[in-house]
Amino acid sequence: MRSVIFCTILLISIQARAADPYQWCQALVDQARDFTTYPLSELIEKKRAYARASSLDEFEVLTGKEYSKMVPLAQKHQGITKEEAENRTLAVFKQIEIRNLSLAIKLHGMSDDQTWNMAFDECVKAQE
């Protein structure tokens, strides 16, 4: 139960202005749609690199995002060491980023709004 609460806090913290599932999902779908402008081979290589990342620092370099800000929150909330908090934070954000890349790979070349609307609806459903 603690890890569910922790993940929820992390997800909300990432999108502080998007505290509801609709805003959260729209941000994720928009990012995935933006990814589809990259060549498919580049997306696949990026996904591999994300999957192979073994530390939060390495993952931050790959994504260009600062996830380490979540580590103190995880430590405090979970009552765990910094190393454990880094590992859990890495696991949560790896899942989010890889899922987004997978969506972009799956829908690569799709430009119709209906397809992206279905992806949005599936995301919202998964958040309920």
MOPAC internal coordinates of N, CA, C and O (Angstrom, degrees):
PM7 1SCF
backbone

  N    0.0000 0     0.00 0     0.00 0    0    0    0
  C    1.4526 1     0.00 0     0.00 0    1    0    0
  C    1.5275 1   110.78 1     0.00 0    2    1    0
  O    1.2310 1   120.47 1   140.97 1    3    2    1
  N    1.3440 1   116.70 1   -39.03 1    3    2    1
  C    1.4551 1   119.81 1   179.42 1    5    3    2
  C    1.5188 1   111.51 1   -61.02 1    6    5    3
  O    1.2310 1   120.34 1   140.52 1    7    6    5
  N    1.3373 1   116.96 1   -39.48 1    7    6    5
  C    1.4631 1   118.58 1  -178.86 1    9    7    6
  C    1.5209 1   111.15 1   -68.98 1   10    9    7
  O    1.2310 1   119.84 1   147.97 1   11   10    9
  N    1.3155 1   117.92 1   -32.03 1   11   10    9
  C    1.4647 1   120.83 1   176.45 1   13   11   10
  C    1.5279 1   109.42 1   -65.59 1   14   13   11
  O    1.2310 1   120.62 1   135.56 1   15   14   13
  N    1.3041 1   116.43 1   -44.44 1   15   14   13
  C    1.4614 1   120.72 1   178.91 1   17   15   14
  C    1.5287 1   109.58 1   -64.04 1   18   17   15
  O    1.2310 1   120.64 1   136.23 1   19   18   17
  N    1.3300 1   116.38 1   -43.77 1   19   18   17
  C    1.4604 1   121.01 1   179.20 1   21   19   18
  C    1.5221 1   110.48 1   -59.17 1   22   21   19
  O    1.2310 1   120.04 1   132.33 1   23   22   21
  N    1.3179 1   117.52 1   -47.67 1   23   22   21
  C    1.4741 1   121.46 1  -179.91 1   25   23   22
  C    1.5181 1   110.88 1   -61.20 1   26   25   23
  O    1.2310 1   120.82 1   139.55 1   27   26   25
  N    1.3119 1   116.03 1   -40.45 1   27   26   25
  C    1.4584 1   120.22 1   179.27 1   29   27   26
  C    1.5166 1   110.84 1   -63.42 1   30   29   27
  O    1.2310 1   120.80 1   135.73 1   31   30   29
  N    1.3260 1   116.07 1   -44.27 1   31   30   29
  C    1.4640 1   120.11 1   178.58 1   33   31   30
  C    1.5221 1   110.10 1   -62.07 1   34   33   31
  O    1.2310 1   120.40 1   137.22 1   35   34   33
  N    1.3295 1   116.83 1   -42.78 1   35   34   33
  C    1.4585 1   119.89 1   179.14 1   37   35   34
  C    1.5229 1   111.54 1   -61.70 1   38   37   35
  O    1.2310 1   120.88 1   134.30 1   39   38   37
  N    1.3044 1   115.93 1   -45.70 1   39   38   37
  C    1.4646 1   119.56 1  -178.84 1   41   39   38
  C    1.5218 1   111.33 1   -62.57 1   42   41   39
  O    1.2310 1   120.74 1   138.58 1   43   42   41
  N    1.3072 1   116.19 1   -41.42 1   43   42   41
  C    1.4641 1   120.14 1   179.28 1   45   43   42
  C    1.5195 1   110.46 1   -68.96 1   46   45   43
  O    1.2310 1   120.45 1   142.21 1   47   46   45
  N    1.3228 1   116.75 1   -37.79 1   47   46   45
  C    1.4554 1   120.15 1  -179.64 1   49   47   46
  C    1.5170 1   112.13 1   -65.37 1   50   49   47
  O    1.2310 1   120.18 1   144.22 1   51   50   49
  N    1.3154 1   117.27 1   -35.78 1   51   50   49
  C    1.4573 1   121.05 1  -179.85 1   53   51   50
  C    1.5107 1   109.97 1   -62.41 1   54   53   51
  O    1.2310 1   120.80 1   135.36 1   55   54   53
  N    1.2869 1   116.07 1   -44.64 1   55   54   53
  C    1.4555 1   122.04 1  -177.49 1   57   55   54
  C    1.5220 1   108.54 1  -112.66 1   58   57   55
  O    1.2310 1   120.70 1  -117.08 1   59   58   57
  N    1.3328 1   116.28 1    62.92 1   59   58   57
  C    1.4585 1   120.74 1  -175.16 1   61   59   58
  C    1.5250 1   111.68 1   -54.57 1   62   61   59
  O    1.2310 1   120.77 1   143.74 1   63   62   61
  N    1.3197 1   116.14 1   -36.26 1   63   62   61
  C    1.4635 1   118.73 1   178.88 1   65   63   62
  C    1.5153 1   110.92 1   -80.28 1   66   65   63
  O    1.2310 1   120.08 1   167.41 1   67   66   65
  N    1.3101 1   117.45 1   -12.59 1   67   66   65
  C    1.4693 1   121.19 1  -176.79 1   69   67   66
  C    1.5140 1   109.58 1  -116.26 1   70   69   67
  O    1.2310 1   120.92 1  -115.37 1   71   70   69
  N    1.3201 1   115.85 1    64.63 1   71   70   69
  C    1.4578 1   120.59 1  -174.95 1   73   71   70
  C    1.5197 1   113.22 1   -77.56 1   74   73   71
  O    1.2310 1   119.91 1   175.00 1   75   74   73
  N    1.3201 1   117.78 1    -5.00 1   75   74   73
  C    1.4563 1   117.73 1   177.81 1   77   75   74
  C    1.5336 1   109.61 1  -109.20 1   78   77   75
  O    1.2310 1   120.11 1   -22.62 1   79   78   77
  N    1.3204 1   117.40 1   157.38 1   79   78   77
  C    1.4679 1   120.72 1  -174.11 1   81   79   78
  C    1.5290 1   113.84 1   -62.43 1   82   81   79
  O    1.2310 1   119.96 1   152.97 1   83   82   81
  N    1.3118 1   117.68 1   -27.03 1   83   82   81
  C    1.4617 1   119.86 1  -179.38 1   85   83   82
  C    1.5293 1   110.98 1   -68.63 1   86   85   83
  O    1.2310 1   120.84 1   133.95 1   87   86   85
  N    1.3168 1   116.01 1   -46.05 1   87   86   85
  C    1.4682 1   119.17 1   177.77 1   89   87   86
  C    1.5221 1   110.80 1   -66.77 1   90   89   87
  O    1.2310 1   120.78 1   138.58 1   91   90   89
  N    1.3229 1   116.10 1   -41.42 1   91   90   89
  C    1.4650 1   121.25 1   179.36 1   93   91   90
  C    1.5251 1   110.28 1   -59.51 1   94   93   91
  O    1.2310 1   120.41 1   130.01 1   95   94   93
  N    1.3157 1   116.81 1   -49.99 1   95   94   93
  C    1.4649 1   121.27 1  -178.29 1   97   95   94
  C    1.5230 1   111.82 1   -66.30 1   98   97   95
  O    1.2310 1   120.34 1   142.21 1   99   98   97
  N    1.3206 1   116.96 1   -37.79 1   99   98   97
  C    1.4598 1   118.69 1   178.00 1  101   99   98
  C    1.5244 1   110.56 1   -62.83 1  102  101   99
  O    1.2310 1   120.24 1   139.85 1  103  102  101
  N    1.3246 1   117.14 1   -40.15 1  103  102  101
  C    1.4654 1   120.49 1   177.80 1  105  103  102
  C    1.5279 1   110.84 1   -63.25 1  106  105  103
  O    1.2310 1   120.31 1   137.64 1  107  106  105
  N    1.3252 1   117.01 1   -42.36 1  107  106  105
  C    1.4582 1   120.59 1   179.60 1  109  107  106
  C    1.5286 1   111.76 1   -66.08 1  110  109  107
  O    1.2310 1   120.55 1   135.56 1  111  110  109
  N    1.3160 1   116.55 1   -44.44 1  111  110  109
  C    1.4625 1   120.32 1  -179.83 1  113  111  110
  C    1.5254 1   110.59 1   -66.60 1  114  113  111
  O    1.2310 1   120.35 1   140.64 1  115  114  113
  N    1.3184 1   116.93 1   -39.36 1  115  114  113
  C    1.4680 1   119.66 1   177.37 1  117  115  114
  C    1.5248 1   110.85 1   -61.64 1  118  117  115
  O    1.2310 1   120.78 1   138.06 1  119  118  117
  N    1.3301 1   116.11 1   -41.94 1  119  118  117
  C    1.4646 1   119.30 1   178.78 1  121  119  118
  C    1.5284 1   110.34 1   -64.49 1  122  121  119
  O    1.2310 1   120.00 1   135.28 1  123  122  121
  N    1.3110 1   117.60 1   -44.72 1  123  122  121
  C    1.4691 1   120.96 1   179.10 1  125  123  122
  C    1.5290 1   110.17 1   -62.07 1  126  125  123
  O    1.2310 1   120.60 1   139.21 1  127  126  125
  N    1.3135 1   116.46 1   -40.79 1  127  126  125
  C    1.4685 1   119.71 1   179.42 1  129  127  126
  C    1.5299 1   110.77 1   -65.02 1  130  129  127
  O    1.2310 1   120.65 1   140.37 1  131  130  129
  N    1.3162 1   116.37 1   -39.63 1  131  130  129
  C    1.4696 1   119.97 1   175.81 1  133  131  130
  C    1.5215 1   111.08 1   -61.89 1  134  133  131
  O    1.2310 1   120.68 1   141.41 1  135  134  133
  N    1.3443 1   116.31 1   -38.59 1  135  134  133
  C    1.4640 1   120.45 1   179.05 1  137  135  134
  C    1.5299 1   111.81 1   -60.31 1  138  137  135
  O    1.2310 1   120.07 1   150.47 1  139  138  137
  N    1.3239 1   117.47 1   -29.53 1  139  138  137
  C    1.4658 1   119.45 1  -176.37 1  141  139  138
  C    1.5283 1   112.89 1   -68.26 1  142  141  139
  O    1.2310 1   120.26 1   171.52 1  143  142  141
  N    1.3238 1   117.11 1    -8.48 1  143  142  141
  C    1.4627 1   119.67 1   175.87 1  145  143  142
  C    1.5315 1   111.23 1   -77.82 1  146  145  143
  O    1.2310 1   120.40 1   165.53 1  147  146  145
  N    1.3272 1   116.85 1   -14.47 1  147  146  145
  C    1.4624 1   121.40 1   177.85 1  149  147  146
  C    1.5285 1   109.49 1   -84.36 1  150  149  147
  O    1.2310 1   120.35 1   -26.12 1  151  150  149
  N    1.3198 1   116.93 1   153.88 1  151  150  149
  C    1.4684 1   119.01 1   175.88 1  153  151  150
  C    1.5368 1   110.34 1   -60.79 1  154  153  151
  O    1.2310 1   120.73 1   -34.37 1  155  154  153
  N    1.3073 1   116.21 1   145.63 1  155  154  153
  C    1.4649 1   122.02 1  -178.35 1  157  155  154
  C    1.5245 1   111.37 1   -56.22 1  158  157  155
  O    1.2310 1   119.96 1   138.42 1  159  158  157
  N    1.3118 1   117.68 1   -41.58 1  159  158  157
  C    1.4688 1   120.47 1  -179.62 1  161  159  158
  C    1.5253 1   111.45 1   -61.71 1  162  161  159
  O    1.2310 1   120.53 1   144.23 1  163  162  161
  N    1.3202 1   116.60 1   -35.77 1  163  162  161
  C    1.4656 1   120.46 1   178.58 1  165  163  162
  C    1.5287 1   111.13 1   -68.36 1  166  165  163
  O    1.2310 1   120.51 1   140.92 1  167  166  165
  N    1.3178 1   116.62 1   -39.08 1  167  166  165
  C    1.4677 1   120.62 1   178.03 1  169  167  166
  C    1.5273 1   110.89 1   -64.33 1  170  169  167
  O    1.2310 1   120.90 1   137.61 1  171  170  169
  N    1.3124 1   115.88 1   -42.39 1  171  170  169
  C    1.4677 1   120.29 1   179.94 1  173  171  170
  C    1.5230 1   110.19 1   -64.63 1  174  173  171
  O    1.2310 1   120.27 1   137.85 1  175  174  173
  N    1.3142 1   117.09 1   -42.15 1  175  174  173
  C    1.4681 1   120.32 1   178.57 1  177  175  174
  C    1.5265 1   111.12 1   -66.27 1  178  177  175
  O    1.2310 1   120.61 1   140.85 1  179  178  177
  N    1.3125 1   116.44 1   -39.15 1  179  178  177
  C    1.4736 1   120.66 1   177.59 1  181  179  178
  C    1.5279 1   109.96 1   -62.80 1  182  181  179
  O    1.2310 1   120.29 1   138.50 1  183  182  181
  N    1.3218 1   117.05 1   -41.50 1  183  182  181
  C    1.4653 1   121.50 1   178.60 1  185  183  182
  C    1.5263 1   110.64 1   -62.58 1  186  185  183
  O    1.2310 1   120.87 1   136.70 1  187  186  185
  N    1.3250 1   115.94 1   -43.30 1  187  186  185
  C    1.4732 1   119.82 1   177.05 1  189  187  186
  C    1.5308 1   111.07 1   -60.82 1  190  189  187
  O    1.2310 1   120.88 1   135.32 1  191  190  189
  N    1.3198 1   115.93 1   -44.68 1  191  190  189
  C    1.4604 1   120.51 1  -179.56 1  193  191  190
  C    1.5241 1   111.08 1   -62.37 1  194  193  191
  O    1.2310 1   120.42 1   137.59 1  195  194  193
  N    1.3289 1   116.80 1   -42.41 1  195  194  193
  C    1.4654 1   120.57 1   177.67 1  197  195  194
  C    1.5241 1   110.19 1   -61.79 1  198  197  195
  O    1.2310 1   120.53 1   136.18 1  199  198  197
  N    1.3128 1   116.60 1   -43.82 1  199  198  197
  C    1.4640 1   121.09 1  -178.43 1  201  199  198
  C    1.5310 1   111.21 1   -64.11 1  202  201  199
  O    1.2310 1   120.51 1   144.87 1  203  202  201
  N    1.3265 1   116.63 1   -35.13 1  203  202  201
  C    1.4673 1   120.36 1  -178.51 1  205  203  202
  C    1.5199 1   113.72 1   -80.90 1  206  205  203
  O    1.2310 1   119.62 1   165.17 1  207  206  205
  N    1.3090 1   118.32 1   -14.83 1  207  206  205
  C    1.4641 1   121.17 1  -178.42 1  209  207  206
  C    1.5251 1   109.51 1   -55.87 1  210  209  207
  O    1.2310 1   120.99 1   -51.52 1  211  210  209
  N    1.3162 1   115.71 1   128.48 1  211  210  209
  C    1.4631 1   119.44 1  -175.77 1  213  211  210
  C    1.5263 1   113.16 1  -111.04 1  214  213  211
  O    1.2310 1   120.25 1   178.00 1  215  214  213
  N    1.3189 1   117.14 1    -2.00 1  215  214  213
  C    1.4633 1   119.39 1   177.51 1  217  215  214
  C    1.5233 1   109.08 1  -142.37 1  218  217  215
  O    1.2310 1   121.26 1   -21.75 1  219  218  217
  N    1.3028 1   115.19 1   158.25 1  219  218  217
  C    1.4560 1   120.70 1   179.35 1  221  219  218
  C    1.5288 1   110.33 1   -64.77 1  222  221  219
  O    1.2310 1   120.17 1   141.20 1  223  222  221
  N    1.3225 1   117.28 1   -38.80 1  223  222  221
  C    1.4667 1   120.85 1   178.11 1  225  223  222
  C    1.5260 1   110.78 1   -59.97 1  226  225  223
  O    1.2310 1   120.57 1   133.40 1  227  226  225
  N    1.3214 1   116.51 1   -46.60 1  227  226  225
  C    1.4630 1   121.23 1   179.32 1  229  227  226
  C    1.5269 1   110.38 1   -61.55 1  230  229  227
  O    1.2310 1   120.54 1   137.43 1  231  230  229
  N    1.3206 1   116.57 1   -42.57 1  231  230  229
  C    1.4577 1   121.17 1  -178.79 1  233  231  230
  C    1.5267 1   111.03 1   -65.12 1  234  233  231
  O    1.2310 1   120.58 1   141.49 1  235  234  233
  N    1.3242 1   116.49 1   -38.51 1  235  234  233
  C    1.4587 1   120.29 1   178.07 1  237  235  234
  C    1.5298 1   111.43 1   -63.39 1  238  237  235
  O    1.2310 1   120.47 1   140.88 1  239  238  237
  N    1.3083 1   116.71 1   -39.12 1  239  238  237
  C    1.4668 1   120.58 1   177.54 1  241  239  238
  C    1.5225 1   109.81 1   -63.87 1  242  241  239
  O    1.2310 1   120.29 1   135.79 1  243  242  241
  N    1.3160 1   117.05 1   -44.21 1  243  242  241
  C    1.4666 1   121.47 1  -179.02 1  245  243  242
  C    1.5276 1   112.63 1   -64.19 1  246  245  243
  O    1.2310 1   120.43 1   137.86 1  247  246  245
  N    1.3263 1   116.78 1   -42.14 1  247  246  245
  C    1.4640 1   120.80 1  -175.98 1  249  247  246
  C    1.5235 1   113.32 1   -89.32 1  250  249  247
  O    1.2310 1   120.65 1   157.28 1  251  250  249
  N    1.3221 1   116.36 1   -22.72 1  251  250  249
  C    1.4627 1   119.79 1  -175.65 1  253  251  250
  C    1.5212 1   112.36 1    74.55 1  254  253  251
  O    1.2310 1   120.57 1  -160.23 1  255  254  253
  N    1.3285 1   116.52 1    19.77 1  255  254  253
  C    1.4671 1   121.90 1  -178.98 1  257  255  254
  C    1.5221 1   109.89 1  -119.42 1  258  257  255
  O    1.2310 1   120.93 1   -29.13 1  259  258  257
  N    1.3324 1   115.83 1   150.87 1  259  258  257
  C    1.4661 1   121.57 1  -177.79 1  261  259  258
  C    1.5279 1   111.39 1   -99.49 1  262  261  259
  O    1.2310 1   121.18 1   -92.41 1  263  262  261
  N    1.3157 1   115.36 1    87.59 1  263  262  261
  C    1.4623 1   120.20 1   178.73 1  265  263  262
  C    1.5221 1   112.48 1   -84.68 1  266  265  263
  O    1.2310 1   120.02 1   163.84 1  267  266  265
  N    1.3193 1   117.56 1   -16.16 1  267  266  265
  C    1.4660 1   120.66 1  -177.20 1  269  267  266
  C    1.5208 1   112.58 1   -63.61 1  270  269  267
  O    1.2310 1   120.34 1   162.77 1  271  270  269
  N    1.3296 1   116.96 1   -17.23 1  271  270  269
  C    1.4658 1   120.20 1   176.44 1  273  271  270
  C    1.5252 1   111.67 1   -62.72 1  274  273  271
  O    1.2310 1   120.76 1   158.68 1  275  274  273
  N    1.3317 1   116.16 1   -21.32 1  275  274  273
  C    1.4599 1   120.87 1  -177.88 1  277  275  274
  C    1.5436 1   112.77 1   -83.69 1  278  277  275
  O    1.2310 1   120.67 1   164.44 1  279  278  277
  N    1.3063 1   116.32 1   -15.56 1  279  278  277
  C    1.4676 1   119.97 1  -174.41 1  281  279  278
  C    1.5232 1   112.35 1   -61.30 1  282  281  279
  O    1.2310 1   118.46 1   131.05 1  283  282  281
  N    1.3443 1   120.54 1   -48.95 1  283  282  281
  C    1.4691 1   119.21 1   178.73 1  285  283  282
  C    1.5293 1   112.71 1   -59.90 1  286  285  283
  O    1.2310 1   120.61 1   143.20 1  287  286  285
  N    1.3222 1   116.43 1   -36.80 1  287  286  285
  C    1.4659 1   120.46 1   177.31 1  289  287  286
  C    1.5282 1   110.29 1   -62.04 1  290  289  287
  O    1.2310 1   120.91 1   135.16 1  291  290  289
  N    1.3205 1   115.87 1   -44.84 1  291  290  289
  C    1.4661 1   120.29 1   179.38 1  293  291  290
  C    1.5249 1   110.59 1   -64.15 1  294  293  291
  O    1.2310 1   120.54 1   136.14 1  295  294  293
  N    1.3139 1   116.58 1   -43.86 1  295  294  293
  C    1.4674 1   120.23 1   179.35 1  297  295  294
  C    1.5210 1   110.93 1   -58.10 1  298  297  295
  O    1.2310 1   120.95 1   131.02 1  299  298  297
  N    1.3061 1   115.79 1   -48.98 1  299  298  297
  C    1.4620 1   120.63 1  -177.49 1  301  299  298
  C    1.5234 1   111.29 1   -65.94 1  302  301  299
  O    1.2310 1   120.64 1   132.50 1  303  302  301
  N    1.3143 1   116.37 1   -47.50 1  303  302  301
  C    1.4625 1   120.36 1  -176.24 1  305  303  302
  C    1.5185 1   112.57 1   -67.92 1  306  305  303
  O    1.2310 1   120.40 1   139.21 1  307  306  305
  N    1.3278 1   116.83 1   -40.79 1  307  306  305
  C    1.4608 1   121.45 1  -175.64 1  309  307  306
  C    1.5295 1   113.01 1   -91.75 1  310  309  307
  O    1.2310 1   120.45 1   164.27 1  311  310  309
  N    1.3226 1   116.75 1   -15.73 1  311  310  309
  C    1.4574 1   119.63 1  -176.80 1  313  311  310
  C    1.5283 1   111.29 1    65.23 1  314  313  311
  O    1.2310 1   120.73 1  -135.71 1  315  314  313
  N    1.3257 1   116.22 1    44.29 1  315  314  313
  C    1.4586 1   121.87 1  -175.49 1  317  315  314
  C    1.5253 1   110.13 1  -122.03 1  318  317  315
  O    1.2310 1   121.15 1    -9.66 1  319  318  317
  N    1.3137 1   115.40 1   170.34 1  319  318  317
  C    1.4587 1   120.40 1   179.49 1  321  319  318
  C    1.5255 1   110.29 1   -72.68 1  322  321  319
  O    1.2310 1   121.29 1   -14.74 1  323  322  321
  N    1.3270 1   115.13 1   165.26 1  323  322  321
  C    1.4635 1   120.27 1   178.20 1  325  323  322
  C    1.5282 1   110.43 1   -60.88 1  326  325  323
  O    1.2310 1   120.54 1   138.52 1  327  326  325
  N    1.3228 1   116.57 1   -41.48 1  327  326  325
  C    1.4729 1   120.44 1   179.98 1  329  327  326
  C    1.5289 1   111.44 1   -62.15 1  330  329  327
  O    1.2310 1   120.63 1   135.62 1  331  330  329
  N    1.3335 1   116.39 1   -44.38 1  331  330  329
  C    1.4648 1   119.84 1   178.06 1  333  331  330
  C    1.5239 1   110.98 1   -63.49 1  334  333  331
  O    1.2310 1   120.54 1   139.33 1  335  334  333
  N    1.3216 1   116.58 1   -40.67 1  335  334  333
  C    1.4671 1   121.06 1   179.20 1  337  335  334
  C    1.5248 1   110.78 1   -64.53 1  338  337  335
  O    1.2310 1   120.16 1   139.80 1  339  338  337
  N    1.3263 1   117.30 1   -40.20 1  339  338  337
  C    1.4659 1   120.60 1   177.31 1  341  339  338
  C    1.5265 1   110.74 1   -63.36 1  342  341  339
  O    1.2310 1   120.64 1   137.15 1  343  342  341
  N    1.3299 1   116.39 1   -42.85 1  343  342  341
  C    1.4655 1   120.35 1   179.89 1  345  343  342
  C    1.5255 1   111.91 1   -64.52 1  346  345  343
  O    1.2310 1   119.89 1   138.46 1  347  346  345
  N    1.3119 1   117.81 1   -41.54 1  347  346  345
  C    1.4661 1   120.89 1   179.58 1  349  347  346
  C    1.5290 1   110.73 1   -69.49 1  350  349  347
  O    1.2310 1   120.75 1   139.93 1  351  350  349
  N    1.3249 1   116.18 1   -40.07 1  351  350  349
  C    1.4560 1   119.97 1   178.23 1  353  351  350
  C    1.5277 1   110.02 1   -63.25 1  354  353  351
  O    1.2310 1   120.80 1   136.00 1  355  354  353
  N    1.3251 1   116.08 1   -44.00 1  355  354  353
  C    1.4627 1   120.86 1   177.17 1  357  355  354
  C    1.5249 1   110.45 1   -58.37 1  358  357  355
  O    1.2310 1   120.13 1   133.92 1  359  358  357
  N    1.3128 1   117.35 1   -46.08 1  359  358  357
  C    1.4693 1   121.32 1  -178.15 1  361  359  358
  C    1.5271 1   111.65 1   -61.77 1  362  361  359
  O    1.2310 1   120.35 1   137.11 1  363  362  361
  N    1.3197 1   116.95 1   -42.89 1  363  362  361
  C    1.4639 1   120.58 1  -178.82 1  365  363  362
  C    1.5283 1   110.89 1   -64.95 1  366  365  363
  O    1.2310 1   120.77 1   132.01 1  367  366  365
  N    1.3156 1   116.13 1   -47.99 1  367  366  365
  C    1.4633 1   118.76 1  -175.51 1  369  367  366
  C    1.5148 1   113.17 1   -76.97 1  370  369  367
  O    1.2310 1   120.39 1   152.63 1  371  370  369
  N    1.3097 1   116.87 1   -27.37 1  371  370  369
  C    1.4685 1   119.23 1   172.46 1  373  371  370
  C    1.5260 1   108.94 1   -60.69 1  374  373  371
  O    1.2310 1   121.03 1   134.48 1  375  374  373
  N    1.3160 1   115.64 1   -45.52 1  375  374  373
  C    1.4625 1   120.39 1  -179.65 1  377  375  374
  C    1.5218 1   110.84 1   -59.73 1  378  377  375
  O    1.2310 1   120.04 1   135.31 1  379  378  377
  N    1.3162 1   117.54 1   -44.69 1  379  378  377
  C    1.4620 1   121.51 1  -178.67 1  381  379  378
  C    1.5245 1   110.78 1   -65.14 1  382  381  379
  O    1.2310 1   120.52 1   130.84 1  383  382  381
  N    1.3223 1   116.61 1   -49.16 1  383  382  381
  C    1.4643 1   120.48 1  -176.42 1  385  383  382
  C    1.5330 1   111.72 1   -67.36 1  386  385  383
  O    1.2310 1   120.44 1   139.03 1  387  386  385
  N    1.3218 1   116.76 1   -40.97 1  387  386  385
  C    1.4679 1   119.74 1  -179.86 1  389  387  386
  C    1.5238 1   110.48 1   -68.62 1  390  389  387
  O    1.2310 1   120.25 1   141.85 1  391  390  389
  N    1.3084 1   117.12 1   -38.15 1  391  390  389
  C    1.4620 1   120.12 1   177.13 1  393  391  390
  C    1.5322 1   110.03 1   -61.07 1  394  393  391
  O    1.2310 1   120.52 1   139.77 1  395  394  393
  N    1.3127 1   116.62 1   -40.23 1  395  394  393
  C    1.4588 1   120.60 1   178.97 1  397  395  394
  C    1.5257 1   111.55 1   -66.37 1  398  397  395
  O    1.2310 1   120.42 1   138.20 1  399  398  397
  N    1.3283 1   116.80 1   -41.80 1  399  398  397
  C    1.4619 1   120.00 1   176.80 1  401  399  398
  C    1.5256 1   110.83 1   -64.73 1  402  401  399
  O    1.2310 1   120.50 1   139.73 1  403  402  401
  N    1.3092 1   116.65 1   -40.27 1  403  402  401
  C    1.4719 1   120.34 1   178.51 1  405  403  402
  C    1.5239 1   110.94 1   -60.56 1  406  405  403
  O    1.2310 1   120.67 1   139.18 1  407  406  405
  N    1.3238 1   116.32 1   -40.82 1  407  406  405
  C    1.4580 1   120.39 1   177.60 1  409  407  406
  C    1.5280 1   110.13 1   -63.29 1  410  409  407
  O    1.2310 1   120.71 1   136.31 1  411  410  409
  N    1.3226 1   116.25 1   -43.69 1  411  410  409
  C    1.4646 1   120.39 1   179.40 1  413  411  410
  C    1.5299 1   111.19 1   -63.24 1  414  413  411
  O    1.2310 1   120.43 1   140.94 1  415  414  413
  N    1.3258 1   116.78 1   -39.06 1  415  414  413
  C    1.4650 1   120.87 1   178.71 1  417  415  414
  C    1.5278 1   109.85 1   -67.05 1  418  417  415
  O    1.2310 1   121.18 1   134.96 1  419  418  417
  N    1.3047 1   115.35 1   -45.04 1  419  418  417
  C    1.4676 1   121.22 1  -178.17 1  421  419  418
  C    1.5279 1   111.76 1   -63.19 1  422  421  419
  O    1.2310 1   120.73 1   142.24 1  423  422  421
  N    1.3275 1   116.21 1   -37.76 1  423  422  421
  C    1.4594 1   120.28 1  -175.61 1  425  423  422
  C    1.5320 1   112.18 1  -104.59 1  426  425  423
  O    1.2310 1   120.60 1  -163.80 1  427  426  425
  N    1.3153 1   116.47 1    16.20 1  427  426  425
  C    1.4605 1   120.27 1  -179.48 1  429  427  426
  C    1.5300 1   110.14 1   -58.02 1  430  429  427
  O    1.2310 1   120.73 1   -47.41 1  431  430  429
  N    1.3163 1   116.21 1   132.59 1  431  430  429
  C    1.4616 1   120.49 1  -179.81 1  433  431  430
  C    1.5168 1   113.59 1    89.18 1  434  433  431
  O    1.2310 1   120.27 1   170.25 1  435  434  433
  N    1.3174 1   117.09 1    -9.75 1  435  434  433
  C    1.4657 1   120.72 1   179.86 1  437  435  434
  C    1.5291 1   108.38 1   -86.78 1  438  437  435
  O    1.2310 1   120.58 1   -56.97 1  439  438  437
  N    1.2891 1   116.50 1   123.03 1  439  438  437
  C    1.4566 1   119.06 1  -178.73 1  441  439  438
  C    1.5267 1   112.99 1  -118.22 1  442  441  439
  O    1.2310 1   120.84 1   174.01 1  443  442  441
  N    1.3148 1   115.99 1    -5.99 1  443  442  441
  C    1.4671 1   117.68 1  -177.23 1  445  443  442
  C    1.5258 1   111.06 1   -76.68 1  446  445  443
  O    1.2310 1   121.55 1   -38.96 1  447  446  445
  N    1.3018 1   114.64 1   141.04 1  447  446  445
  C    1.4691 1   120.89 1  -177.15 1  449  447  446
  C    1.5202 1   112.93 1   -64.25 1  450  449  447
  O    1.2310 1   119.96 1   150.86 1  451  450  449
  N    1.3271 1   117.69 1   -29.14 1  451  450  449
  C    1.4641 1   120.69 1  -178.42 1  453  451  450
  C    1.5270 1   110.62 1   -62.41 1  454  453  451
  O    1.2310 1   119.86 1   138.04 1  455  454  453
  N    1.3137 1   117.87 1   -41.96 1  455  454  453
  C    1.4669 1   121.82 1   179.07 1  457  455  454
  C    1.5236 1   110.93 1   -61.83 1  458  457  455
  O    1.2310 1   121.03 1   133.76 1  459  458  457
  N    1.3270 1   115.64 1   -46.24 1  459  458  457
  C    1.4647 1   119.65 1  -178.64 1  461  459  458
  C    1.5179 1   111.48 1   -70.97 1  462  461  459
  O    1.2310 1   120.09 1   150.16 1  463  462  461
  N    1.3036 1   117.44 1   -29.84 1  463  462  461
  C    1.4517 1   120.95 1   175.19 1  465  463  462
  C    1.5323 1   110.69 1   -66.01 1  466  465  463
  O    1.2310 1   120.60 1   140.51 1  467  466  465
  N    1.3275 1   116.45 1   -39.49 1  467  466  465
  C    1.4740 1   120.12 1   177.20 1  469  467  466
  C    1.5304 1   110.16 1   -64.79 1  470  469  467
  O    1.2310 1   119.97 1   140.82 1  471  470  469
  N    1.3256 1   117.66 1   -39.18 1  471  470  469
  C    1.4654 1   120.99 1   177.61 1  473  471  470
  C    1.5242 1   110.10 1   -62.20 1  474  473  471
  O    1.2310 1   120.60 1   138.82 1  475  474  473
  N    1.3223 1   116.45 1   -41.18 1  475  474  473
  C    1.4622 1   121.52 1   176.97 1  477  475  474
  C    1.5315 1   110.54 1   -61.65 1  478  477  475
  O    1.2310 1   120.58 1   132.55 1  479  478  477
  N    1.3170 1   116.49 1   -47.45 1  479  478  477
  C    1.4660 1   120.81 1  -178.91 1  481  479  478
  C    1.5290 1   111.31 1   -60.97 1  482  481  479
  O    1.2310 1   120.35 1   139.20 1  483  482  481
  N    1.3182 1   116.93 1   -40.80 1  483  482  481
  C    1.4702 1   120.95 1   178.44 1  485  483  482
  C    1.5157 1   111.25 1   -64.28 1  486  485  483
  O    1.2310 1   120.79 1   140.88 1  487  486  485
  N    1.3335 1   116.10 1   -39.12 1  487  486  485
  C    1.4636 1   120.02 1   177.66 1  489  487  486
  C    1.5226 1   110.98 1   -62.99 1  490  489  487
  O    1.2310 1   120.65 1   132.92 1  491  490  489
  N    1.3239 1   116.36 1   -47.08 1  491  490  489
  C    1.4792 1   120.27 1  -179.60 1  493  491  490
  C    1.5272 1   109.68 1   -61.01 1  494  493  491
  O    1.2310 1   120.47 1   135.94 1  495  494  493
  N    1.3153 1   116.71 1   -44.06 1  495  494  493
  C    1.4664 1   121.08 1   179.07 1  497  495  494
  C    1.5296 1   111.06 1   -58.67 1  498  497  495
  O    1.2310 1   120.71 1   139.87 1  499  498  497
  N    1.3191 1   116.25 1   -40.13 1  499  498  497
  C    1.4701 1   121.00 1   179.65 1  501  499  498
  C    1.5225 1   112.16 1   -68.33 1  502  501  499
  O    1.2310 1   120.18 1   156.55 1  503  502  501
  N    1.3284 1   117.27 1   -23.45 1  503  502  501
  C    1.4658 1   121.15 1  -179.57 1  505  503  502
  C    1.5177 1   112.33 1   -83.10 1  506  505  503
  O    1.2310 1   120.23 1   163.78 1  507  506  505
  N    1.3242 1   117.16 1   -16.22 1  507  506  505
  C    1.4774 1   120.21 1  -176.56 1  509  507  506
  C    1.4946 1   112.02 1   -76.80 1  510  509  507
  O    1.2310 1   120.10 1   180.00 1  511  510  509

